[in-house]
Amino acid sequence: SEEYAETRHNIGFKVAEKIAQTLEAPFKSANFGWISEGKYKGRKVFVLKPDTYMNLSGNAVRFWMQKENIPLENVLVITDDLALPFGTLRLRKKGSDAGHNGLKNIQEVLQTQNFARLRFGISADFSEGKQVDYVLGKWNEEELKTLQDRIDVFAKACLSFVFAGVNNTMNTFNGK
């Protein structure tokens, strides 16, 4: 929603918007959110920004997987991650939800952890008890200096996932 547009928790949407812009495939309102449908190197790409509450994202992911016959190995979920330093990119083939409610719900709805996830480090620079304020807070000046560059790198990693697969993309982008 608009109130979270420029917050740390919205970084996945920022990356999604960069991908759609690269594909020249604007988002359209659709079931469970906004969908961008484009092609990259001859492959069909769907980019989903769920409009469900984050902790209900699983329904949106499942709906579009079923509607478009998208196999699990072609799903990539982008999340923010407090455990990683700001701007750090970490792609994994599968894994735990690491306390992220959106990931947790997707895993519950899909009944598996076996889908790729791309984590965007937002660091954990907050005092005890202030996690929600921090995650829903706006980027600081230092972060804003490199934020767009990091978003661009993440979008490139997502498009690499589409074309080169998860292993090659992990080798190329993890730690970058």
C-alpha positions in Angstrom: 0.0 0.0 0.0 1.0 3.6 -0.4 1.8 4.1 3.2 4.7 1.6 3.0 5.9 2.6 -0.5 9.3 4.0 0.5 9.9 1.7 3.5 12.5 -1.1 4.0 9.7 -3.6 4.0 8.7 -2.7 0.5 12.0 -3.5 -1.1 10.7 -6.5 -2.9 8.1 -4.4 -4.7 10.9 -1.9 -5.7 12.9 -4.8 -7.3 9.7 -6.1 -9.0 9.0 -2.6 -10.5 12.6 -2.4 -11.8 12.1 -5.9 -13.5 8.8 -4.8 -15.1 10.5 -1.5 -16.3 13.4 -3.6 -17.8 10.9 -5.9 -19.6 8.8 -2.8 -20.7 5.8 -4.7 -19.2 3.8 -2.3 -17.0 1.9 -3.7 -14.0 -1.9 -4.3 -14.4 -4.4 -4.8 -11.6 -5.3 -8.5 -11.4 -6.4 -11.2 -8.9 -4.5 -10.9 -5.6 -2.5 -7.9 -6.7 -0.6 -6.4 -9.7 0.9 -8.5 -12.5 3.5 -7.7 -15.1 3.7 -10.1 -18.0 6.7 -9.8 -20.3 9.4 -11.8 -22.1 13.1 -12.0 -21.4 15.3 -13.7 -24.0 12.3 -15.5 -25.4 11.0 -16.7 -22.0 7.7 -15.6 -20.5 8.1 -13.8 -17.2 5.4 -13.0 -14.7 6.2 -10.5 -11.9 3.7 -10.4 -9.1 3.2 -7.7 -6.5 0.6 -9.2 -4.1 -2.0 -6.8 -2.7 -2.8 -9.2 0.1 -1.3 -8.5 3.5 2.3 -9.7 3.5 1.5 -12.6 5.8 -1.1 -13.8 3.3 1.1 -13.7 0.2 0.9 -17.5 -0.3 -2.6 -17.3 -1.7 -1.5 -14.9 -4.4 1.6 -17.0 -5.3 -0.5 -20.2 -5.5 -3.2 -18.6 -7.6 -0.8 -17.4 -10.3 1.2 -20.6 -10.3 -2.0 -22.5 -11.0 -3.4 -20.0 -13.4 -0.2 -19.9 -15.6 1.0 -23.4 -14.9 4.2 -22.1 -13.3 6.3 -25.0 -11.9 7.8 -24.5 -8.4 11.4 -24.4 -9.7 10.5 -21.3 -11.8 9.2 -19.4 -8.7 11.5 -16.8 -7.1 10.3 -14.9 -4.0 12.0 -11.6 -3.1 12.1 -10.6 0.6 13.7 -8.1 2.9 16.1 -9.6 5.5 17.1 -8.1 8.8 19.9 -10.6 9.4 21.9 -9.4 6.3 23.8 -6.1 6.1 22.2 -3.4 4.0 22.1 -4.2 0.3 23.5 -7.7 0.7 22.1 -10.2 -1.9 21.5 -13.8 -0.9 19.9 -16.2 -3.3 18.9 -19.7 -2.0 17.2 -22.7 -3.8 15.1 -23.4 -0.7 15.2 -23.0 3.1 13.5 -21.8 6.2 11.3 -18.7 6.4 14.0 -17.1 8.8 11.2 -15.4 10.7 9.7 -13.6 7.6 5.9 -13.8 7.8 5.5 -13.5 4.0 7.8 -16.4 3.3 6.3 -18.4 6.2 2.8 -18.1 4.6 4.0 -19.0 1.1 5.6 -22.1 2.5 2.4 -23.0 4.4 0.2 -22.5 1.4 2.5 -24.3 -1.1 3.3 -26.9 1.6 7.0 -26.8 0.7 10.2 -24.9 1.3 11.5 -25.9 -2.1 11.3 -22.7 -4.0 14.0 -20.1 -4.6 14.1 -16.9 -2.5 16.2 -13.8 -3.0 16.9 -11.9 0.2 17.6 -8.2 0.2 19.6 -7.2 3.3 18.1 -4.3 5.2 20.4 -4.8 8.3 19.3 -4.7 11.9 20.3 -1.2 13.0 17.6 -0.7 15.6 17.3 -0.9 19.4 15.5 -3.7 21.2 11.8 -3.6 20.7 11.9 -1.3 17.7 12.0 -3.9 14.9 8.5 -3.0 13.5 9.3 0.7 13.5 12.6 0.0 11.8 11.3 -2.3 9.1 8.4 0.0 8.3 10.7 3.0 8.5 12.1 4.9 5.6 15.7 4.4 4.3 18.3 6.6 5.9 20.5 9.0 3.9 23.5 6.7 3.7 21.3 3.8 2.4 19.6 6.1 -0.2 23.0 6.8 -1.8 23.3 3.2 -3.1 19.7 2.0 -2.9 18.9 2.4 -6.6 22.2 0.7 -7.6 21.3 -2.3 -5.3 17.8 -2.5 -6.7 19.3 -2.6 -10.3 21.6 -5.5 -9.2 18.8 -7.4 -7.7 16.6 -7.0 -10.8 19.6 -8.3 -12.9 19.8 -11.3 -10.6 16.1 -12.0 -11.0 16.4 -11.9 -14.8 19.5 -14.2 -14.6 17.4 -16.6 -12.6 14.9 -16.7 -15.5 17.5 -17.4 -18.1 20.5 -19.0 -16.4 18.8 -20.8 -13.6 19.2 -20.8 -9.8 22.7 -22.4 -9.6 24.4 -20.1 -12.1 22.7 -17.1 -10.6 23.8 -18.0 -7.1 27.4 -18.3 -8.4 27.2 -15.0 -10.2 25.4 -12.8 -7.7 25.6 -14.1 -4.2 27.8 -11.7 -2.2 27.7 -9.1 -5.0 
